[in-house]
Amino acid sequence: MRFLNLLALVLFVGAVVAPAAAQQKAGETQTSFQKDKYPPPNNPVFSGTGVSAGIGMGLTIIGAGIGLGRIGSSALESMARQPEVAPRIQTAMIIIAAMLEGATLASVILCYLIGNGATF
């Protein structure tokens, strides 16, 4: 399973990096065949910015979901063990969850701003 995960990662990185690496350098000239097949270098071309921003948003949301799940399960477990301190545990849980949501929102907004400047 580890090998398949590594293979999928290598194929994904190759699919993202290959178009960006194949771009023409600023000082090179194109042949007539290349002009028909490929756009000139001053046109907007594929960049990994949008893809990386989308991946960053997805990872941020996944991480927040895992974090909120762990906070909730730990809080409920500790409330079941000691019901007399349940109000204090609940208050601490809500504060930590709010801080996690704030960090998640900031990360998603940053990823959106970075990805919004991407040109395809």
TORTILO-445255 format. One record per atom (N, C-alpha, C): residue number from 1; x, y, z. Coordinates in Angstrom, 1 decimal. Example, Ala and Ser with C-alpha at 12.3 -4.5 7.8 and 13.67 -1.06 7.14 Angstrom:
<sites>
> 1,13.2,-5.7,7.8
> 1,12.3,-4.5,7.8
> 1,13.2,-3.3,7.8
> 2,12.8,-2.2,7.1
> 2,13.7,-1.1,7.1
> 2,12.9,0.0,7.9
</sites>
This chain:
<sites>
> 1,0.8,-1.2,0.0
> 1,0.0,0.0,0.0
> 1,0.9,1.3,0.0
> 2,2.0,1.2,0.7
> 2,2.9,2.3,0.8
> 2,3.5,2.6,-0.6
> 3,3.8,1.6,-1.3
> 3,4.3,1.7,-2.7
> 3,3.3,2.4,-3.6
> 4,2.0,2.0,-3.5
> 4,1.0,2.6,-4.3
> 4,0.8,4.1,-4.0
> 5,0.9,4.4,-2.7
> 5,0.8,5.8,-2.4
> 5,1.9,6.6,-2.9
> 6,3.1,6.1,-2.9
> 6,4.3,6.8,-3.4
> 6,4.2,6.9,-4.9
> 7,3.7,5.8,-5.6
> 7,3.6,5.9,-7.0
> 7,2.5,6.9,-7.4
> 8,1.4,7.0,-6.7
> 8,0.4,8.0,-7.0
> 8,1.0,9.4,-6.8
> 9,1.8,9.6,-5.8
> 9,2.4,10.9,-5.5
> 9,3.3,11.3,-6.6
> 10,4.1,10.4,-7.1
> 10,5.1,10.6,-8.1
> 10,4.4,11.0,-9.4
> 11,3.3,10.2,-9.8
> 11,2.6,10.5,-11.0
> 11,1.9,11.9,-10.9
> 12,1.3,12.2,-9.8
> 12,0.7,13.5,-9.6
> 12,1.7,14.7,-9.7
> 13,2.8,14.5,-9.1
> 13,3.8,15.6,-9.2
> 13,4.3,15.7,-10.6
> 14,4.5,14.6,-11.3
> 14,4.9,14.6,-12.7
> 14,3.9,15.3,-13.6
> 15,2.6,15.1,-13.3
> 15,1.6,15.7,-14.1
> 15,1.5,17.2,-13.9
> 16,1.8,17.6,-12.7
> 16,1.8,19.1,-12.4
> 16,3.0,19.8,-12.8
> 17,4.2,19.2,-12.6
> 17,5.4,19.8,-12.9
> 17,5.8,19.8,-14.4
> 18,5.4,18.7,-15.1
> 18,5.8,18.6,-16.5
> 18,5.3,19.7,-17.4
> 19,4.0,20.2,-17.3
> 19,3.6,21.3,-18.1
> 19,4.3,22.6,-17.8
> 20,4.6,22.8,-16.5
> 20,5.3,24.0,-16.1
> 20,6.8,24.0,-16.6
> 21,7.4,22.8,-16.5
> 21,8.8,22.7,-17.0
> 21,8.9,22.8,-18.5
> 22,7.9,22.5,-19.2
> 22,7.9,22.5,-20.7
> 22,7.7,23.9,-21.3
> 23,7.6,24.9,-20.5
> 23,7.3,26.2,-21.0
> 23,8.6,26.7,-21.7
> 24,8.4,27.6,-22.6
> 24,9.5,28.1,-23.4
> 24,10.1,29.3,-22.6
> 25,11.4,29.4,-22.6
> 25,12.1,30.4,-21.9
> 25,11.9,31.8,-22.6
> 26,12.1,32.9,-21.9
> 26,11.8,34.2,-22.5
> 26,12.6,34.5,-23.7
> 27,13.8,34.1,-23.8
> 27,14.7,34.5,-25.0
> 27,14.6,33.6,-26.2
> 28,13.9,32.5,-26.1
> 28,13.9,31.5,-27.2
> 28,12.9,32.0,-28.2
> 29,13.1,31.6,-29.5
> 29,12.2,31.8,-30.6
> 29,11.5,30.5,-31.0
> 30,10.3,30.7,-31.5
> 30,9.6,29.5,-31.9
> 30,9.6,29.3,-33.4
> 31,9.6,28.0,-33.9
> 31,9.6,27.7,-35.3
> 31,8.1,27.8,-35.7
> 32,7.9,27.8,-37.0
> 32,6.5,27.9,-37.5
> 32,5.6,26.8,-37.0
> 33,6.2,25.6,-36.9
> 33,5.5,24.4,-36.4
> 33,5.1,24.7,-35.0
> 34,6.0,25.2,-34.2
> 34,5.7,25.4,-32.8
> 34,4.7,26.5,-32.6
> 35,4.7,27.5,-33.5
> 35,3.7,28.6,-33.3
> 35,2.3,28.1,-33.5
> 36,2.2,27.1,-34.4
> 36,0.8,26.6,-34.6
> 36,0.4,25.7,-33.5
> 37,1.4,25.0,-32.9
> 37,1.0,24.0,-31.9
> 37,1.0,24.5,-30.5
> 38,1.9,25.5,-30.2
> 38,2.0,26.0,-28.8
> 38,1.8,27.5,-28.8
> 39,1.2,28.0,-27.7
> 39,0.9,29.4,-27.7
> 39,2.3,30.2,-27.5
> 40,2.3,31.5,-27.9
> 40,3.5,32.3,-27.6
> 40,3.7,32.4,-26.1
> 41,5.0,32.7,-25.8
> 41,5.3,32.8,-24.3
> 41,4.6,33.9,-23.5
> 42,4.1,34.9,-24.2
> 42,3.5,36.0,-23.4
> 42,2.0,35.7,-23.1
> 43,1.4,34.6,-23.6
> 43,0.1,34.3,-23.2
> 43,0.1,33.6,-21.9
> 44,-1.1,33.7,-21.2
> 44,-1.2,33.0,-19.9
> 44,-1.1,31.5,-20.1
> 45,-0.2,30.9,-19.3
> 45,-0.1,29.4,-19.5
> 45,-0.3,28.8,-18.1
> 46,-0.4,27.4,-18.2
> 46,-0.7,26.7,-17.0
> 46,0.4,27.0,-15.9
> 47,0.0,27.2,-14.7
> 47,0.9,27.4,-13.6
> 47,0.4,26.5,-12.5
> 48,1.2,26.1,-11.6
> 48,0.9,25.2,-10.5
> 48,0.3,26.0,-9.3
> 49,0.1,27.3,-9.5
> 49,-0.4,28.1,-8.4
> 49,-1.8,27.7,-8.0
> 50,-2.7,27.6,-9.0
> 50,-4.1,27.3,-8.8
> 50,-4.2,25.9,-8.2
> 51,-3.4,24.9,-8.8
> 51,-3.5,23.6,-8.3
> 51,-3.0,23.5,-6.9
> 52,-1.9,24.1,-6.6
> 52,-1.4,24.0,-5.2
> 52,-2.3,24.7,-4.2
> 53,-3.0,25.8,-4.6
> 53,-3.9,26.5,-3.7
> 53,-5.1,25.6,-3.4
> 54,-5.6,24.9,-4.5
> 54,-6.7,23.9,-4.2
> 54,-6.3,22.8,-3.3
> 55,-5.1,22.2,-3.5
> 55,-4.6,21.2,-2.7
> 55,-4.5,21.7,-1.2
> 56,-4.0,22.9,-1.1
> 56,-3.8,23.5,0.2
> 56,-5.1,23.7,0.9
> 57,-6.1,24.1,0.2
> 57,-7.5,24.3,0.8
> 57,-8.0,22.9,1.3
> 58,-7.9,21.9,0.4
> 58,-8.4,20.6,0.8
> 58,-7.7,20.0,2.0
> 59,-6.3,20.2,2.0
> 59,-5.6,19.7,3.2
> 59,-6.0,20.4,4.5
> 60,-6.2,21.7,4.3
> 60,-6.6,22.5,5.5
> 60,-7.9,22.0,6.1
> 61,-8.9,21.8,5.2
> 61,-10.2,21.4,5.6
> 61,-10.2,20.0,6.2
> 62,-9.4,19.1,5.6
> 62,-9.2,17.7,6.1
> 62,-8.6,17.8,7.5
> 63,-7.5,18.6,7.7
> 63,-6.9,18.7,9.0
> 63,-7.8,19.3,10.0
> 64,-8.6,20.3,9.7
> 64,-9.6,20.8,10.6
> 64,-10.6,19.8,11.0
> 65,-11.1,19.0,10.1
> 65,-12.1,18.0,10.4
> 65,-11.5,17.0,11.4
> 66,-10.3,16.5,11.1
> 66,-9.6,15.6,12.0
> 66,-9.4,16.2,13.4
> 67,-9.0,17.5,13.5
> 67,-8.8,18.1,14.7
> 67,-10.1,18.3,15.5
> 68,-11.1,18.7,14.9
> 68,-12.4,18.9,15.6
> 68,-12.9,17.5,16.0
> 69,-12.7,16.5,15.3
> 69,-13.2,15.2,15.7
> 69,-12.4,14.7,16.9
> 70,-11.1,15.0,17.0
> 70,-10.4,14.6,18.2
> 70,-10.7,15.4,19.4
> 71,-11.0,16.7,19.2
> 71,-11.4,17.5,20.3
> 71,-12.7,17.0,20.9
> 72,-13.7,16.8,20.0
> 72,-15.0,16.3,20.5
> 72,-14.9,15.0,21.2
> 73,-14.2,14.0,20.6
> 73,-14.1,12.7,21.2
> 73,-13.4,12.7,22.5
> 74,-12.3,13.5,22.6
> 74,-11.6,13.6,23.9
> 74,-12.5,14.3,25.0
> 75,-13.2,15.3,24.6
> 75,-14.0,16.0,25.5
> 75,-15.2,15.1,26.0
> 76,-15.8,14.4,25.1
> 76,-16.9,13.5,25.6
> 76,-16.4,12.4,26.4
> 77,-15.2,11.9,26.1
> 77,-14.6,10.8,26.9
> 77,-14.3,11.3,28.4
> 78,-13.8,12.5,28.4
> 78,-13.4,13.0,29.8
> 78,-14.7,13.4,30.5
> 79,-15.7,13.9,29.8
> 79,-17.0,14.2,30.5
> 79,-17.6,13.0,31.1
> 80,-17.5,11.9,30.3
> 80,-18.1,10.6,30.8
> 80,-17.4,10.1,32.0
> 81,-16.1,10.3,32.1
> 81,-15.3,9.8,33.2
> 81,-15.5,10.7,34.5
> 82,-15.6,12.0,34.3
> 82,-15.8,12.9,35.4
> 82,-17.0,13.9,35.1
> 83,-18.2,13.5,35.3
> 83,-19.3,14.4,35.0
> 83,-19.4,15.7,35.8
> 84,-18.7,15.7,36.9
> 84,-18.8,16.9,37.8
> 84,-18.0,18.1,37.1
> 85,-17.0,17.8,36.3
> 85,-16.2,18.9,35.6
> 85,-16.7,19.1,34.2
> 86,-17.8,18.6,33.8
> 86,-18.3,18.7,32.4
> 86,-18.4,20.1,31.9
> 87,-18.9,21.1,32.7
> 87,-19.1,22.4,32.2
> 87,-17.7,23.1,31.9
> 88,-16.7,22.8,32.7
> 88,-15.4,23.4,32.4
> 88,-14.8,22.8,31.2
> 89,-15.0,21.5,31.0
> 89,-14.4,20.8,29.9
> 89,-15.1,21.3,28.6
> 90,-16.4,21.5,28.7
> 90,-17.2,22.0,27.5
> 90,-16.7,23.4,27.2
> 91,-16.5,24.2,28.1
> 91,-16.0,25.6,27.8
> 91,-14.6,25.6,27.2
> 92,-13.7,24.8,27.7
> 92,-12.4,24.6,27.1
> 92,-12.5,24.1,25.7
> 93,-13.4,23.1,25.5
> 93,-13.5,22.5,24.2
> 93,-14.0,23.5,23.1
> 94,-15.0,24.4,23.5
> 94,-15.5,25.4,22.6
> 94,-14.4,26.4,22.3
> 95,-13.6,26.8,23.3
> 95,-12.6,27.8,23.0
> 95,-11.5,27.2,22.0
> 96,-11.1,26.0,22.3
> 96,-10.1,25.4,21.4
> 96,-10.7,25.2,20.0
> 97,-12.0,24.8,19.9
> 97,-12.6,24.6,18.6
> 97,-12.7,25.9,17.8
> 98,-13.0,27.0,18.5
> 98,-13.1,28.3,17.9
> 98,-11.7,28.7,17.4
> 99,-10.7,28.5,18.2
> 99,-9.3,28.8,17.7
> 99,-8.9,28.0,16.5
> 100,-9.3,26.7,16.5
> 100,-9.0,25.9,15.3
> 100,-9.7,26.4,14.1
> 101,-11.0,26.7,14.2
> 101,-11.8,27.2,13.1
> 101,-11.2,28.6,12.6
> 102,-10.7,29.4,13.5
> 102,-10.1,30.7,13.0
> 102,-8.8,30.4,12.2
> 103,-8.0,29.5,12.7
> 103,-6.8,29.2,11.9
> 103,-7.1,28.6,10.6
> 104,-8.2,27.7,10.5
> 104,-8.6,27.1,9.3
> 104,-9.1,28.1,8.3
> 105,-9.9,29.0,8.8
> 105,-10.5,30.1,7.9
> 105,-9.4,30.9,7.4
> 106,-8.4,31.3,8.2
> 106,-7.3,32.1,7.7
> 106,-6.5,31.4,6.6
> 107,-6.3,30.1,6.8
> 107,-5.5,29.3,5.8
> 107,-6.3,29.2,4.5
> 108,-7.6,28.9,4.6
> 108,-8.4,28.8,3.4
> 108,-8.4,30.1,2.6
> 109,-8.5,31.2,3.3
> 109,-8.5,32.5,2.7
> 109,-7.2,32.8,2.0
> 110,-6.1,32.5,2.7
> 110,-4.8,32.6,2.1
> 110,-4.6,31.8,0.8
> 111,-5.1,30.5,0.9
> 111,-5.0,29.7,-0.3
> 111,-5.8,30.2,-1.4
> 112,-7.0,30.8,-1.1
> 112,-7.9,31.4,-2.1
> 112,-7.2,32.6,-2.8
> 113,-6.6,33.4,-1.9
> 113,-6.0,34.6,-2.5
> 113,-4.8,34.3,-3.4
> 114,-4.0,33.2,-3.0
> 114,-2.9,32.8,-3.8
> 114,-3.4,32.2,-5.1
> 115,-4.4,31.3,-5.0
> 115,-4.9,30.7,-6.2
> 115,-5.7,31.6,-7.1
> 116,-6.2,32.7,-6.6
> 116,-6.9,33.6,-7.4
> 116,-6.0,34.4,-8.4
> 117,-4.8,34.5,-8.1
> 117,-3.8,35.1,-9.0
> 117,-3.3,34.2,-10.1
> 118,-3.7,33.0,-10.1
> 118,-3.2,32.0,-11.1
> 118,-3.8,32.3,-12.4
> 119,-3.1,32.0,-13.5
> 119,-3.6,32.2,-14.8
> 119,-3.5,30.8,-15.5
> 120,-4.5,30.5,-16.3
> 120,-4.4,29.2,-17.0
> 120,-4.5,29.5,-18.5
</sites>
